[in-house]
């Protein structure tokens, strides 16, 4: 199979779909890889490193799209990239379609086969193996940026996240105890903040309680507990996720009004529309804004801030799945694994993921005729 890796063009996105080590694995399996010039420059991989791995380096994105059977990216295709996709071409990347009807329309119109990292399920239907590494990065970053924006000279409350002897540390509230929430809480607890996690799954509550063993408070999430602990929090980190669907709006403006001026909210769920009523996507160039005196950090590609770590972690997770598509073709690879099949979001102009279809209020086609091997 001919694999294409274009340079990412979303603002401040320096990750790359395949690093040279992954290219080498693809070529060892008998495939060809075509990489756009400077695709890996943002994380220190020059064209020479790709050529040494065996890739063909092409001069522009159009040449990559025109040549490849499968495009491997990091972020969702931008408008000009959707126009370069063709019918039946495989797109394997993060899509986050639920809050993005324009992108969905572009993918429908071009007729490509769009497989989303974020909706692929793990063994036995548990976990999100291609989202997990970026959730780990975003979770850990969320605590760092929350602590940063508490600083007074940039509009924060002026509280040190870990406090000092005789002075209380920051109160950090984490909404959701999944991969992102766990990593956010782990970092916050490591910095000696007062950490509270709100979670609804009894099994997850027990798991978190066992792990933190008193270093964080684990509570069942209700409207009452959310209202109480948000009002006291210096940092609120939103980390809730429904695979493929829009994130639920947990923190509304009325709750926001009860928070201290200079406190910070960080919305990890912004890629899926955000879990705060007042959230709107921001960029690394202009990451924050203020509502009701509360600083909002809602960067839609948080792991892009640490692209070297993020790209390597993502490649480790994606490569085995990409090889299955390349070795077997997308129809067989998805037919053999119903959990991998959950990654199929758009196929020959049809929405093929129920959660995505419901969020976009579009028709859902479970098994389009083009899926028949």
RAZI-V828866 format. One record per residue. N is the residue number from 1. RES is the residue in one small letter. SS is DSSP state (H for helix, E for strand, L for the rest). PSI is psi as a letter, one per 40 degrees, with the letter a starting at -180 (NA if undefined). OMEGA is omega in degrees with one decimal (* if undefined). Layout:
BEGIN
n=N res=RES ss=SS psi=PSI omega=OMEGA
n=N res=RES ss=SS psi=PSI omega=OMEGA
END
This chain:
BEGIN
n=1 res=x ss=L psi=i omega=176.9
n=2 res=x ss=E psi=h omega=-175.8
n=3 res=x ss=E psi=h omega=-179.7
n=4 res=x ss=E psi=h omega=178.8
n=5 res=x ss=E psi=g omega=177.3
n=6 res=x ss=L psi=i omega=174.0
n=7 res=x ss=L psi=h omega=179.0
n=8 res=x ss=L psi=h omega=-176.3
n=9 res=x ss=L psi=e omega=175.6
n=10 res=x ss=L psi=i omega=-176.7
n=11 res=x ss=L psi=h omega=175.8
n=12 res=x ss=L psi=f omega=177.4
n=13 res=x ss=L psi=h omega=-175.3
n=14 res=x ss=L psi=e omega=177.6
n=15 res=x ss=L psi=i omega=-179.6
n=16 res=x ss=L psi=i omega=-174.9
n=17 res=x ss=L psi=d omega=176.3
n=18 res=x ss=L psi=h omega=171.7
n=19 res=x ss=L psi=i omega=-176.8
n=20 res=x ss=H psi=d omega=179.0
n=21 res=x ss=H psi=d omega=177.7
n=22 res=x ss=H psi=d omega=176.0
n=23 res=x ss=H psi=d omega=-179.2
n=24 res=x ss=H psi=d omega=178.3
n=25 res=x ss=H psi=d omega=178.2
n=26 res=x ss=H psi=d omega=-178.2
n=27 res=x ss=H psi=d omega=177.1
n=28 res=x ss=H psi=d omega=178.7
n=29 res=x ss=L psi=e omega=174.6
n=30 res=x ss=L psi=e omega=-177.7
n=31 res=x ss=L psi=i omega=175.2
n=32 res=x ss=E psi=i omega=179.9
n=33 res=x ss=E psi=h omega=-179.1
n=34 res=x ss=E psi=h omega=-173.1
n=35 res=x ss=E psi=h omega=175.4
n=36 res=x ss=E psi=i omega=179.5
n=37 res=x ss=L psi=h omega=179.5
n=38 res=x ss=L psi=e omega=-178.5
n=39 res=x ss=L psi=d omega=-178.4
n=40 res=x ss=L psi=e omega=-174.3
n=41 res=x ss=H psi=d omega=-177.4
n=42 res=x ss=H psi=e omega=177.9
n=43 res=x ss=H psi=f omega=170.7
n=44 res=x ss=L psi=e omega=177.4
n=45 res=x ss=L psi=h omega=-179.1
n=46 res=x ss=L psi=i omega=-178.5
n=47 res=x ss=H psi=d omega=-179.6
n=48 res=x ss=H psi=d omega=-179.2
n=49 res=x ss=H psi=d omega=177.2
n=50 res=x ss=H psi=d omega=178.5
n=51 res=x ss=H psi=d omega=178.6
n=52 res=x ss=H psi=d omega=176.4
n=53 res=x ss=H psi=e omega=177.0
n=54 res=x ss=L psi=e omega=-178.6
n=55 res=x ss=L psi=i omega=167.7
n=56 res=x ss=E psi=h omega=178.8
n=57 res=x ss=E psi=h omega=-177.4
n=58 res=x ss=E psi=i omega=-169.5
n=59 res=x ss=L psi=d omega=-177.9
n=60 res=x ss=L psi=i omega=-177.0
n=61 res=x ss=H psi=d omega=-178.3
n=62 res=x ss=H psi=d omega=178.8
n=63 res=x ss=H psi=d omega=178.3
n=64 res=x ss=H psi=d omega=-179.6
n=65 res=x ss=H psi=d omega=-178.4
n=66 res=x ss=H psi=d omega=-174.2
n=67 res=x ss=H psi=d omega=-166.4
n=68 res=x ss=L psi=i omega=168.8
n=69 res=x ss=L psi=d omega=178.7
n=70 res=x ss=E psi=h omega=175.3
n=71 res=x ss=E psi=h omega=175.6
n=72 res=x ss=E psi=h omega=-177.9
n=73 res=x ss=L psi=a omega=173.0
n=74 res=x ss=L psi=c omega=-177.4
n=75 res=x ss=L psi=i omega=-179.9
n=76 res=x ss=L psi=i omega=-180.0
n=77 res=x ss=L psi=h omega=174.5
n=78 res=x ss=L psi=i omega=-172.0
n=79 res=x ss=H psi=d omega=-178.0
n=80 res=x ss=H psi=d omega=177.6
n=81 res=x ss=H psi=d omega=176.3
n=82 res=x ss=H psi=d omega=-179.0
n=83 res=x ss=H psi=d omega=179.2
n=84 res=x ss=H psi=e omega=177.0
n=85 res=x ss=L psi=i omega=-178.7
n=86 res=x ss=L psi=i omega=-177.6
n=87 res=x ss=L psi=h omega=177.8
n=88 res=x ss=L psi=e omega=178.6
n=89 res=x ss=L psi=h omega=-178.6
n=90 res=x ss=E psi=h omega=173.6
n=91 res=x ss=E psi=h omega=-178.0
n=92 res=x ss=E psi=h omega=-173.5
n=93 res=x ss=E psi=i omega=166.0
n=94 res=x ss=L psi=h omega=178.8
n=95 res=x ss=L psi=d omega=-178.5
n=96 res=x ss=L psi=f omega=-173.3
n=97 res=x ss=L psi=d omega=-171.3
n=98 res=x ss=L psi=d omega=179.8
n=99 res=x ss=L psi=e omega=-168.9
n=100 res=x ss=L psi=g omega=-178.4
n=101 res=x ss=H psi=d omega=180.0
n=102 res=x ss=H psi=d omega=176.9
n=103 res=x ss=H psi=d omega=179.2
n=104 res=x ss=H psi=d omega=179.0
n=105 res=x ss=H psi=d omega=179.2
n=106 res=x ss=H psi=d omega=179.4
n=107 res=x ss=H psi=d omega=176.9
n=108 res=x ss=H psi=d omega=-175.9
n=109 res=x ss=H psi=d omega=-176.3
n=110 res=x ss=H psi=e omega=176.2
n=111 res=x ss=L psi=e omega=-178.2
n=112 res=x ss=L psi=i omega=175.1
n=113 res=x ss=E psi=h omega=-171.6
n=114 res=x ss=E psi=h omega=-179.4
n=115 res=x ss=E psi=h omega=-172.6
n=116 res=x ss=E psi=h omega=176.2
n=117 res=x ss=H psi=d omega=-167.1
n=118 res=x ss=H psi=e omega=178.8
n=119 res=x ss=H psi=e omega=172.7
n=120 res=x ss=L psi=h omega=179.8
n=121 res=x ss=L psi=i omega=178.1
n=122 res=x ss=L psi=a omega=178.7
n=123 res=x ss=H psi=i omega=-178.2
n=124 res=x ss=H psi=e omega=177.1
n=125 res=x ss=H psi=e omega=-177.4
n=126 res=x ss=L psi=h omega=175.4
n=127 res=x ss=L psi=i omega=-179.5
n=128 res=x ss=L psi=g omega=-168.5
n=129 res=x ss=H psi=d omega=-179.8
n=130 res=x ss=H psi=e omega=173.4
n=131 res=x ss=H psi=d omega=-173.0
n=132 res=x ss=H psi=d omega=-177.5
n=133 res=x ss=H psi=d omega=178.2
n=134 res=x ss=H psi=d omega=174.0
n=135 res=x ss=H psi=d omega=175.6
n=136 res=x ss=H psi=d omega=179.5
n=137 res=x ss=H psi=d omega=-178.0
n=138 res=x ss=H psi=d omega=178.9
n=139 res=x ss=H psi=d omega=-179.4
n=140 res=x ss=H psi=d omega=177.6
n=141 res=x ss=H psi=d omega=-175.0
n=142 res=x ss=H psi=d omega=177.6
n=143 res=x ss=H psi=d omega=178.0
n=144 res=x ss=H psi=d omega=-176.2
n=145 res=x ss=H psi=d omega=176.2
n=146 res=x ss=H psi=d omega=178.1
n=147 res=x ss=H psi=d omega=-179.8
n=148 res=x ss=H psi=d omega=-174.9
n=149 res=x ss=H psi=e omega=169.2
n=150 res=x ss=L psi=e omega=-178.4
n=151 res=x ss=L psi=h omega=-171.4
n=152 res=x ss=H psi=d omega=-173.6
n=153 res=x ss=H psi=e omega=174.6
n=154 res=x ss=H psi=f omega=172.5
n=155 res=x ss=L psi=e omega=-176.8
n=156 res=x ss=L psi=i omega=-177.3
n=157 res=x ss=L psi=d omega=-178.7
n=158 res=x ss=L psi=f omega=-180.0
n=159 res=x ss=L psi=h omega=175.0
n=160 res=x ss=L psi=h omega=-171.6
n=161 res=x ss=L psi=d omega=-178.5
n=162 res=x ss=L psi=e omega=-177.3
n=163 res=x ss=L psi=a omega=173.8
n=164 res=x ss=E psi=i omega=179.2
n=165 res=x ss=L psi=h omega=179.5
n=166 res=x ss=L psi=e omega=-179.8
n=167 res=x ss=E psi=h omega=-174.3
n=168 res=x ss=L psi=i omega=174.5
n=169 res=x ss=L psi=i omega=177.9
n=170 res=x ss=L psi=i omega=171.9
n=171 res=x ss=E psi=h omega=-178.6
n=172 res=x ss=E psi=h omega=178.8
n=173 res=x ss=E psi=h omega=-180.0
n=174 res=x ss=E psi=h omega=179.6
n=175 res=x ss=E psi=h omega=-178.7
n=176 res=x ss=L psi=h omega=-176.6
n=177 res=x ss=L psi=f omega=176.0
n=178 res=x ss=L psi=a omega=-174.9
n=179 res=x ss=H psi=d omega=-178.2
n=180 res=x ss=H psi=d omega=-178.9
n=181 res=x ss=H psi=d omega=177.9
n=182 res=x ss=H psi=d omega=-178.2
n=183 res=x ss=H psi=d omega=175.0
n=184 res=x ss=H psi=d omega=-178.5
n=185 res=x ss=H psi=d omega=179.3
n=186 res=x ss=H psi=d omega=178.2
n=187 res=x ss=H psi=d omega=-178.7
n=188 res=x ss=H psi=d omega=178.2
n=189 res=x ss=H psi=d omega=178.3
n=190 res=x ss=H psi=d omega=177.3
n=191 res=x ss=L psi=e omega=174.5
n=192 res=x ss=L psi=f omega=171.0
n=193 res=x ss=L psi=i omega=168.5
n=194 res=x ss=E psi=h omega=-170.4
n=195 res=x ss=E psi=h omega=172.6
n=196 res=x ss=E psi=h omega=176.8
n=197 res=x ss=E psi=h omega=173.9
n=198 res=x ss=E psi=h omega=-174.8
n=199 res=x ss=E psi=i omega=-178.1
n=200 res=x ss=L psi=d omega=-179.1
n=201 res=x ss=L psi=h omega=178.8
n=202 res=x ss=H psi=d omega=179.3
n=203 res=x ss=H psi=d omega=179.4
n=204 res=x ss=H psi=d omega=177.9
n=205 res=x ss=H psi=d omega=178.8
n=206 res=x ss=H psi=d omega=179.6
n=207 res=x ss=H psi=d omega=179.7
n=208 res=x ss=H psi=d omega=179.9
n=209 res=x ss=H psi=d omega=178.3
n=210 res=x ss=H psi=d omega=-176.9
n=211 res=x ss=H psi=d omega=-172.8
n=212 res=x ss=H psi=d omega=172.5
n=213 res=x ss=L psi=f omega=176.9
n=214 res=x ss=L psi=e omega=179.5
n=215 res=x ss=L psi=e omega=172.7
n=216 res=x ss=L psi=i omega=177.7
n=217 res=x ss=E psi=h omega=-178.1
n=218 res=x ss=E psi=h omega=-176.0
n=219 res=x ss=E psi=i omega=173.3
n=220 res=x ss=E psi=h omega=-174.5
n=221 res=x ss=L psi=h omega=172.0
n=222 res=x ss=L psi=i omega=176.3
n=223 res=x ss=H psi=d omega=-178.2
n=224 res=x ss=H psi=d omega=-179.7
n=225 res=x ss=H psi=d omega=178.2
n=226 res=x ss=H psi=d omega=-179.7
n=227 res=x ss=H psi=d omega=-176.4
n=228 res=x ss=H psi=d omega=-172.7
n=229 res=x ss=H psi=d omega=175.0
n=230 res=x ss=H psi=d omega=-179.6
n=231 res=x ss=H psi=d omega=-177.9
n=232 res=x ss=H psi=e omega=-170.0
n=233 res=x ss=L psi=i omega=169.7
n=234 res=x ss=L psi=d omega=177.2
n=235 res=x ss=E psi=h omega=171.1
n=236 res=x ss=E psi=h omega=-179.7
n=237 res=x ss=E psi=h omega=-179.9
n=238 res=x ss=E psi=h omega=-173.9
n=239 res=x ss=L psi=f omega=179.6
n=240 res=x ss=L psi=i omega=-176.4
n=241 res=x ss=L psi=h omega=167.9
n=242 res=x ss=L psi=h omega=-172.2
n=243 res=x ss=L psi=h omega=176.4
n=244 res=x ss=L psi=d omega=-173.3
n=245 res=x ss=L psi=i omega=176.2
n=246 res=x ss=L psi=i omega=178.6
n=247 res=x ss=L psi=i omega=176.8
n=248 res=x ss=L psi=i omega=-179.2
n=249 res=x ss=L psi=g omega=-174.0
n=250 res=x ss=L psi=d omega=-176.3
n=251 res=x ss=E psi=h omega=-177.9
n=252 res=x ss=L psi=i omega=-175.7
n=253 res=x ss=H psi=d omega=179.6
n=254 res=x ss=H psi=d omega=176.5
n=255 res=x ss=H psi=d omega=-179.3
n=256 res=x ss=H psi=d omega=-178.5
n=257 res=x ss=H psi=d omega=-178.7
n=258 res=x ss=L psi=e omega=-178.0
n=259 res=x ss=L psi=i omega=-179.3
n=260 res=x ss=L psi=h omega=172.8
n=261 res=x ss=L psi=h omega=-177.6
n=262 res=x ss=L psi=e omega=173.6
n=263 res=x ss=L psi=i omega=-170.1
n=264 res=x ss=E psi=h omega=169.8
n=265 res=x ss=E psi=h omega=-179.6
n=266 res=x ss=E psi=h omega=-174.2
n=267 res=x ss=E psi=g omega=177.8
n=268 res=x ss=H psi=d omega=-176.0
n=269 res=x ss=H psi=e omega=-173.6
n=270 res=x ss=H psi=d omega=177.4
n=271 res=x ss=H psi=d omega=178.4
n=272 res=x ss=H psi=f omega=176.2
n=273 res=x ss=L psi=e omega=177.2
n=274 res=x ss=L psi=i omega=-179.1
n=275 res=x ss=L psi=e omega=171.8
n=276 res=x ss=E psi=i omega=-179.2
n=277 res=x ss=L psi=d omega=-174.9
n=278 res=x ss=L psi=e omega=-179.0
n=279 res=x ss=L psi=i omega=168.9
n=280 res=x ss=L psi=i omega=-173.3
n=281 res=x ss=L psi=h omega=175.9
n=282 res=x ss=E psi=i omega=-178.7
n=283 res=x ss=L psi=i omega=177.0
n=284 res=x ss=L psi=d omega=177.7
n=285 res=x ss=L psi=d omega=-176.4
n=286 res=x ss=L psi=g omega=-163.9
n=287 res=x ss=L psi=d omega=-171.7
n=288 res=x ss=E psi=i omega=170.9
n=289 res=x ss=E psi=i omega=-174.8
n=290 res=x ss=E psi=h omega=173.5
n=291 res=x ss=E psi=h omega=-179.4
n=292 res=x ss=L psi=f omega=178.1
n=293 res=x ss=L psi=e omega=-177.2
n=294 res=x ss=E psi=h omega=178.5
n=295 res=x ss=E psi=h omega=178.5
n=296 res=x ss=E psi=h omega=172.4
n=297 res=x ss=E psi=h omega=-172.9
n=298 res=x ss=L psi=f omega=-179.4
n=299 res=x ss=E psi=h omega=-171.2
n=300 res=x ss=L psi=e omega=173.5
n=301 res=x ss=L psi=g omega=-175.9
n=302 res=x ss=H psi=d omega=-178.7
n=303 res=x ss=H psi=e omega=176.4
n=304 res=x ss=H psi=e omega=177.7
n=305 res=x ss=H psi=d omega=178.7
n=306 res=x ss=H psi=g omega=-167.4
n=307 res=x ss=H psi=d omega=179.8
n=308 res=x ss=H psi=d omega=176.3
n=309 res=x ss=H psi=d omega=-175.7
n=310 res=x ss=H psi=d omega=-177.8
n=311 res=x ss=H psi=d omega=179.7
n=312 res=x ss=H psi=d omega=178.9
n=313 res=x ss=H psi=d omega=-179.8
n=314 res=x ss=H psi=d omega=178.9
n=315 res=x ss=H psi=d omega=178.9
n=316 res=x ss=H psi=d omega=-178.0
n=317 res=x ss=H psi=d omega=-171.9
n=318 res=x ss=H psi=d omega=-171.1
n=319 res=x ss=H psi=d omega=-179.7
n=320 res=x ss=H psi=d omega=179.2
n=321 res=x ss=H psi=d omega=178.8
n=322 res=x ss=H psi=d omega=177.4
n=323 res=x ss=H psi=d omega=177.9
n=324 res=x ss=H psi=d omega=177.4
n=325 res=x ss=H psi=d omega=-177.5
n=326 res=x ss=H psi=d omega=-176.5
n=327 res=x ss=H psi=d omega=-171.5
n=328 res=x ss=H psi=e omega=-169.3
n=329 res=x ss=L psi=i omega=-173.7
n=330 res=x ss=H psi=d omega=-177.8
n=331 res=x ss=H psi=d omega=-178.5
n=332 res=x ss=H psi=d omega=-178.7
n=333 res=x ss=H psi=d omega=-180.0
n=334 res=x ss=H psi=d omega=-179.7
n=335 res=x ss=H psi=d omega=-177.7
n=336 res=x ss=L psi=e omega=-174.1
n=337 res=x ss=L psi=g omega=-178.8
n=338 res=x ss=H psi=d omega=177.8
n=339 res=x ss=H psi=d omega=173.6
n=340 res=x ss=H psi=d omega=178.4
n=341 res=x ss=H psi=d omega=179.2
n=342 res=x ss=L psi=e omega=177.2
n=343 res=x ss=L psi=e omega=-178.4
n=344 res=x ss=E psi=h omega=-177.9
n=345 res=x ss=E psi=d omega=-178.8
n=346 res=x ss=E psi=h omega=-177.4
n=347 res=x ss=E psi=h omega=178.3
n=348 res=x ss=L psi=f omega=174.6
n=349 res=x ss=L psi=e omega=-178.1
n=350 res=x ss=E psi=i omega=175.0
n=351 res=x ss=E psi=h omega=-172.3
n=352 res=x ss=L psi=e omega=174.5
n=353 res=x ss=L psi=h omega=-171.9
n=354 res=x ss=H psi=d omega=-178.8
n=355 res=x ss=H psi=d omega=177.6
n=356 res=x ss=H psi=d omega=-179.2
n=357 res=x ss=H psi=d omega=-179.5
n=358 res=x ss=H psi=d omega=179.8
n=359 res=x ss=H psi=d omega=-178.7
n=360 res=x ss=H psi=e omega=-176.3
n=361 res=x ss=L psi=f omega=177.9
n=362 res=x ss=L psi=i omega=178.7
n=363 res=x ss=L psi=i omega=179.2
n=364 res=x ss=E psi=h omega=177.5
n=365 res=x ss=L psi=h omega=-175.1
n=366 res=x ss=L psi=d omega=-175.9
n=367 res=x ss=L psi=g omega=178.1
n=368 res=x ss=L psi=i omega=-176.4
n=369 res=x ss=H psi=d omega=-178.1
n=370 res=x ss=H psi=e omega=179.7
n=371 res=x ss=H psi=e omega=-177.9
n=372 res=x ss=L psi=h omega=-176.0
n=373 res=x ss=L psi=NA omega=*
END
